[in-house]
Amino acid sequence: ELGGGDEAGSRPRLKPPPARKTMSSVMRSARPAAPALGRVFRHGVARLATLPNEHPVKHEVPHGSMRFAMARSHLMQGLASPICDIEVERAEGSWVYTTDGHDLLDFTCGIGVTNLGHCHPKVVAAAQYQLTQLCHGAVAVGLSKPLIALTEKLVNGIIPPAHDRVMYATTGAEAVENAVRLARAATGKPNIISFQGGYHGRTSATLALTRSKTAYGTRNFPQMSGVFCAPFPYLVQSSGLGVEDCLFQLDLLLKQQTAPEDTAAIIIEPVLGEGGYVEAPHAFLHGLRERCDKHNIKLILDEVQTGFGRTGKMFAHQHSGVQPDILVMAKGIANGIPIAAISSRSDLTAHSPPGTMGGTYAGNPVACAAALATLDVFTSEPILENVVARGKQLTDLLEGVKARHPDIIKEVRGVGLMVGLEMTADMPAYSARDLSLRCASEGLLILTAGTFETMRFIPPLTVSEGDLAEGVKRFEAAIDSLWGQHAERVSKEEAMLRSKGGSSVAD
């Protein structure tokens, strides 16, 4: 239930939920009162959680600080508001610690970046050592030792077998822009096709490709020309968004809007990220590959969020066997140190004249050293095996939550530890946002995705069985806190209707 906002344009506050008589509340009553809370959590619910033995019990509702308020007042308004008003001091593994002594279970991973958990010791050690050797060296001047080693590792077993060329960048959006430029140079054609729900960045060029929501492009026109949008398979939303339907619409697009001889590339995320954690059916990806081969169109797979183990394989396209002409990677490549890359074949990259690609920080030696250490961890530790096991555990636990809240949860979906939970169409607008805020008050950091009230679970690939179970426990506690009374009322009304021989409330 929503109350009024603070100042104009702020996020709404959550009204205080009914008091829950639990052992946690009894224990809290014996402790000194918590400091006054700021903004979102002024009316939040404090909760002493029972954590696994591997993590100490220490949890309160986070609150704002004067330092936080000062920084927020000077950051540009175009930036998204944080989930909660906290000043983060440090993080380790699956946990985030604030300057005022609170700890929160982090199922955001910096939006899929710290795949090995916060501050993995091997990655930290590699970056620290490199800082004592060479902090920065431009590629235009010379190639650093870490860059050479990373390139060797990528082209020998990490990127697709046919790819023998790599270009480094700093962000995913920068990498996407270079992928588009490469496709245009290699084909001599101007147009690009992206898909509904896709997210490819927020720069001037990538905004034209992004179709996950209109908010990103607000007041940012005109955008790059030559971009066309096709439907993405999403059967849970419409029976007309099956694989064959979407391939038919793509064929129609190539006949009516952008001719094959004018189309340089098709770009797609193997699993929609910001668009709602929807996996592209393998048959759809194969259909794209067939059309690209037929019309000399380059297939760009944007694996910025799906890459480096997130789905249980090093890259999501390995599940389908579809090979890209150009692969885009970032986020988890160095576990938090900014670096991105694209890979492709020599026959394509030869069309880009020297000097047309690059950037000041491209291939930074510290970032390359961190990326090398990250890849070494995938070799020395059972990361992918844990993703498969914990991914099944997560979907099983969330299916249990869905069974207990069928009026709230419509679908649990995903692959590996990239799992989305979509709410029913009956839930009011901004329900996902409200749930994200309430989860933070329960000690769980989690993000929303897409336009259909969806929560996205992005825990570290190293998350333990106990921490994962605790996270889902806190997630359900947030649901009960927000909508427990609603669910109980609906259940009673349906029971009354059934006793009278009527239809259900949902009908």
N, C-alpha and C positions, 0 to 999 in steps of 0.2 A: 504494500500500500504506500502510495507516495504522499509526502507532505509538500509544503511550499518550499521554494528554493531559498538560498541566502540572497546574495546580491543578484542584480539582473544578469542573466546569462550563465549563472552558476549551475552546477548539477543539483538535482533535487535531493532533499534529505529524506532518509527513511524514518517513518514514524516508529516509535518504540514498540516492539512486538510484545505480546502478552508474556508475563514472567513465566519461566519454565522451572518447575520445582525438581531440580536435579541435584545430584551430589555436588556437581560443579558449582551451582549457585549457593549451596550451603557452605562450601569451602570459601567461596568468594566473600560471603557475608562476614567472615571472620578476619578478612584482610582489610587494610586501610583502603579508603576510597581512591579510585584512580584519578589522575589529573583530568581537568576539563578537556573534553574532546573537541577537535576542530572539524568544521564543515561536515563532510559526509558522515563521520563517525561520532558526531555529537550525541546521537541517540542510538549508537551501536550496542550490540549485545556482547558483553565480556564473557569469555568462556575459558575455563581451565580444562584443556584437552588431555586425555590420556594417550600419551604417545608410546610408540614402541620402545623397548628397552634400549635400543641403539641411539635414541635421542632423548635428552633431558626434558622434563616437563617444565615449560616456561612460556606461557602465552597469555597475553592480554590484548584488548582491542588497541590497534595502533592509533595514534593521534598526531595532529599537526604540530609544528613548532614555529617559532618566530623566524628562524632561519629558512624553513620551508616556505613560509608565507612571503618572505622577502624575495627569494629566488623566483617563486611563481609569479610575483607581481612584475618582474622584469623580463621574464621569458615571453616570447611573442605569442599572441593569442591564437595564432594558427596551429600551435602545437596541441596535441591531444592532452586532455586532463589526465593525470595519473589515476590509477585505480583507487588509491587511498593516499592520504596526506602524511606520508612517512618520509623520513630522512634515512636512507639506507647507508649503513656504516660498512658492512661487509657481507659476504655470502660464502657458503661452503656447501658443496654437494647439492642437495635439494632444498636448502634452507637459506632464507634471507634474514639478516639481523639489522635492527634499526638502532639509531644512536641513543634512544631512550630505553633500550633493553628488551625490546620485543622481538619475537621470532615468528616467521611466517613460512609455511610450506609453499614452495614456488613451483607452480605448474604452468609457468609462462616461458621459462628459459630465455628471457630477453627476446621473446617472440621467435623461439626456435633456434637460438644462437648457441647457448651454452649446452650443447648436446651431451657433453661428458660431465655435466654438473658444474656448478660454480667453482672456479679456481682449482681445477684438477692439478694435482701437484706436479705431474710430468710436464704439462703445458706451461705452468707457471715457471718451473725451473728453466725450461728452454728459452722462454722469453726473457727471464732475468739474465741468463748468461749472455744472450745475444746483445742485450743492452750494454754490456761491458765490452763488446767487440765492435759492433757497427750499428748505430741507431737508424741511420737512413743513408741510402745511396741511390741516386736516380739511375734508372735503367739506361738512360741516354748517355750516361758516363761510364758505367761498368756494371757487370753482373755480380751480385753478392753470392757468397758461398751458399747461404740458405736457399736463395732463389734457384740456383743451379740444382741443388739437391731435391727441392720440391718439384721442379719441372721433371727431373728424371723419374721420381716416384710416380707422378701423375700419369706420365705417358707409358709407364711400365706396369699396368695392371689396375689403375684406378679409373681413368676415363674410358670411354668406349674404345674397343680394340682398333678401330679404323682411324681414330683421332691421333694425330701426331703433332699437333700444334696447339699451343696454349698462349693466352693473353691474360695478364693480370690487371685487376682494377681494385677499387676500394670498397664500393658498395654494390649491392645487387642491381639497383637501378642503373648504375653506370655500366655494369656488365651487360644488362639487357640492351641498352642503347648501342653498345659496340657489336652485339650479336645482330641487331637490325642493320647496322651499317655494313657489317660483313656480308649479310645475305643480299643486300642491295648491290654491293660491289661485285659479288660473285655472279649474280644473275643479270645485272644490268637492268633490273626491273624495279619499280618504285613502291608497289603496294604491299601491305602487311595485313593478315587476317588474325584477329585475336578472338577470344570467346567470352560469352556472358559469364560473369562471376570471376573472371580472371583478375589477378593483381600482379602488376609488373613494375610498380614504382610510382613515384610522385614527382619526377622531374618533368620538364616541359614535354619531352618526347614520350616518356613512358606513361604519362597521364593519358595520352591518346589511346594506349593499349589497355589500360586498366579499366575494367568494367565490373568490379565487385560492388561498388556503390557510387552514387553521384556525389557524395560529400567531398571526395578527394579532388574533384575537378571544379568545385564551386568557385566562381570568380577567376577562373584560370583559362580564359579563352582569348584568342583562338588557339587550338591545340594543333599538334603535328598533323598534316594532311596525309592522305593515302592510307588510312587505317579503316578497316571494315570489320564488323563484329558478327559472329555466328553463334548459334545456340550451343550450349554445353549440356550433355545428357544429365537429367536431374528428374528421374521418374517419380521420386517421392513428392515432387511439387506438381507435376503434370504428366498425364498419360501420353501427351504429345511430345515429350522430351526423352524418348527412347533413343537408342543408338541409331536405328535406321532413319528415324524422323530427323535427327540432327545431321546425319550424313546427307540426307536428301536436301535439307536446307543449305548445307555447305555447297553442294553441287549447284543449287539454284543461285546462290551468291556468286559463284564463279561464272554463271551464265548471264546474270542480270546486272551485277554491280562492279565486279573487278575481274576482268578476263584473265585466264591463266597466263597469257603472254605479258600481262601487266603486274602479276603477283609474284613478289620475290620470296615471301616466307609465310608460314603459318606458325604462330607461337602459342604454346599451351602449357599449363601446369599439369603434370600427371595426376596430382591431387590438388583441387582448388584449395588455396590457403585462406586468405582473407575472404574468399567467396563462400566459405562454409564447410570446409573439410569434406569435399565430395570427390571421391575417386573417379577418374575417367575410366569407363569400362575398357577392358583390353581390346575388345572388338572395335571400339571407336578409335583407339590409337592406331590399330592396324589399318583401319579405313583411312585415316589421315596419311599414314605412310604410303599407302597405295596411290592416293591422289597426288601426293607430292612427287612420287617417282614418275607418274604418268605425265605431269605438267611441268617438270623441272622447277618445282617449288621447294624451297628448303624448309625442313622441319626443325624448328627451334623448340627445345624442351627447357622450360624454365624450372630448374630444380633448386632454386634459391632456398626454399623452405623444406623441400622433401629430401634433399641430398644429405649425404654423410650420415647414413644409418637411421634416419628418422622413421622410415617405413619397415625396417627389418632387413633391408638390403642397402648396399652403399648408395645406390640411386633408385628412385621409384620406378624408372622405366625398365629396370631389370626384371620386374615382376611380369611384364608383358612381353619382353623380348624385343620391343620396338627400339630401333637405333635412331638417334637424332643426327641431323647434319651438323647442328650446332648445339652444344650443351652449355647452359648457364648455371653457375654455382656460386654460393656465398654463404652467409650465416654460419652454419656449423663447421665450415672448413678449418677454422682456427680457434674454435671454442671461445669466441669473445673478442679476439683481436681483429680489427677491421681488415678484411681482405676478400676479394671476389675474383672470379676468373671465368673465362669462356674457353671451350676447346672445340676444335674442328679438324678438318683434313687439309692437307697441303694444297690439293687441287682447288679448294675454295679460298683459302687464305692468301694464295698467290695473287689474287686480284686486288688486294689492299696495298697500295703503294707505301713504302717506308715513311714513317712519320704521321700517318693518318690514324694510328692507334697509340694509346699511351696515356700517361697522367703522372703528375708529380710524385704521388705516393704509390703508384702501381708497383707491386712486387716489393713492398717494404721489407727489409731483412728481418725485423722483429716479428712481423706478421707471418713471414715465410717460415721462420723457425717454429712459431707456435703451430702452424699448419702441419709441419713435419712431425712434431710431437703428437699432435692429435691423431694423425694417421698411424703413428707407431702404437698408440694406445689401442686402436682398432685391431692391431695385429697381436698385441701382447695380452689383451684382456677380452673376455667373452662378451663384447658389447652387443653385437647383433643377436646373439642367442638370448641375452637379457631383454632386448627389445621385443622379440617374438613372445617370450614368456610373460613379460609384464604387459604387453599389448593385449594378450588374451585375458589376463587377469583384469585389466582395466575395463575391457568391453563386457566381460562377465559381470563385474561388479555394477557397472552402469546399467546393464540390462536388468539387474535386480532392482535398482533404483527406479527404472522405468516401470517395472511391474507393480511397484508400490505407489507409483504416481502416474497412472495411465492418462489422467486428465491433463497432465502438465507436459509430459515428455512424449514426443511423436516418434523419434527414431534415434538410435545409437548407431554410429557408422564410423568407419575409419580403417586404417591399415597400420600395423605396428603401433608406435606410440604417437600417432597423429590421429586423434579421435575426436569426432564432433558429436554433440548431443543437441538435437533440434527439438524445439518446443512445439506444442500443438498449435493449430491455427486459431484456437479459441483464446489463447493467452494474449493479454493486452500488449500494445506496442511498448517497446523498451523493457520488456520482461527480462531479456538476457542481460541488459545493462544493470538492472536492479539486482539480479541474482549475482552478478560479478561483484557488485559493491557489498552485498551481504556476505558473500564468501570471504571477502577480505576481513570482515568483522568476525568471522569464524576462524580466521588464521590461515586462509588459503588464497593464494593469488592465482587468478584464472581470467582469461580473456574471452571476449565475444568474437563472433565472425559472421560475415554475410548479412543479408537483409531479411532472413527468416528466423530471427530469434534463436540463434545457435551459440552454444558454448563450445570452446575448443580447448582440449586437454593436450598440453605440450610439456609433459614432465621430462626431466633429464633422461637420457637413454640408460643412465646408470642408476636410476631410481630403485630403491629396495622394495621388496614385497610389502614390508611393514609400512613404509612411508606412502606407498601407493594406496594401500587400504585405508590409512589414516586420512589421506586426501579426499577419497570418495566419501568417507564418513563425515568429514567436515562439509563437503559439498551437499550431501543430503540434509545435514543439519541446517544449512542455509535455506534449502527448499522448504523444509518444515517450518522454519522461522518465518519465512515470507508468506507461504501459502498453505500452511498446515490446516488452518481453519477453513480455508476455501475448499480444500480437498475433502475435509470431513463433512462440510455442508453438502457438497455435490453427492457424496456417497450416501448420505441420509436421504436426500431427495430422490436419488435413483432407486433406493430400496423402497421408498414409499410408492413411487410410480409402478415398480414391479409388482408390489402387493396389490395394486389397484388394476393391474393388467395394462398399464400405459407404456409409452415409449420412454427411452432413456433421456436424461438431460441433454446428452450430446446430440441426440436426434432433434 
